Amino acid sequence: MTTFSNSPDPQQRTDSHPNKKQSQKFEGFDFLRAVFALLIIAIHSNLFTLKIGSSSIASILSANVAYLAVPVFFQISLFLFYIKSEKVGSSYFFQKRLPKLVSLYLFWVISKIVFDILLTGKSESLQNSTTSIRAFIEFIVSGGNSPLYFFFSLAFITGLTEVVIFGLRRTQKTLLRRIIIYSSLIASCILVFIFSLLRLPGTIENATGVVRVASSIAQWDYNPLNFLPYIFTTVLVVEEFNAEQLKSMNSGIKTRLYVLLSLFMTFAIYEWNLRQDLMHYSRLSLVFGSWLLLYLALLSTRKVPAAVQFLSGCSLGLYTFHLFFTHGVFEKYPNLFTPLAKVIPGLDILIMLFITSVASVLLTLLFRRVKFLKDFV
């Protein structure tokens, strides 16, 4: 039986399988978790800076494939949360889900800060957080100015999802529910699109050259409002799942998938032609692309290979532990494997990617052997 604990969305095993009849429907999530956990490491290991045929191919793989990782994890997590919340009720969020996300946030952010201090003798993110109220808020929201912002944003979005579920429970008319959900989805997509237009930061000159300066929360890559549409996409999918509309690839489902694929391609082309900065989450192509993948995972009937199950089970550990290498050791010692690149171009990056992935898996397995630590991976 596939388990879905220990992943970046982190749901407990019982959360992922509301009942035995439905459990096989979620095995497709293993493919998404395994693949995108590795792609996140690939991004942070600078794998996509290597030339693959042409620089444009590497850029497309990074912006339009690898960058789907965080949205995919949001889609999976909110879907499973909605399923569990319907079964248990509102108490699940306050008694189980929120405490779990808060504990993950605190444990990993504090661990990363302590690690940085031990490695470099200081923590710039912690020091900068005391300069102003805005800097302190940004520090909290961004998870210490690191990819650990995922846990804050997930807690924030999950809380809003609970509010939406609470409201929908009191809306009995199907048509009215649909109007509310689609109106909210469109409004949230418009907001994300506006954020993308506002990504016009100023610049300052420093010792290394010109760098961008974000002047508002709209330009934060970790702005939790970027993930509002995922609340409503997952609500729609859950309602279709509960109505048993996702049992087979019928004509209605095929039409939905083609529409989502068309929207993904349309916005991806728009972003490539009219936007300059693609490495952020205020992009509608990511909304429709991850929504499409959520459908495909639920419709999948493929048996999950043991290796994929294993990587899926380690995905939370992969997501968290790799930061101590890509945003820690290898930042401190950037030229550690540079001589290898002189022998074979890009070999240094591939070695760092391999070491980071293997070490993250081993640390995950080690943490699981310690009673206090196993809940954090």
Beta strands, then each sheet from edge to edge (+ up, - down):
strand 1: 202-206
strand 2: 209-213
sheet 1: 1+ 2-
end
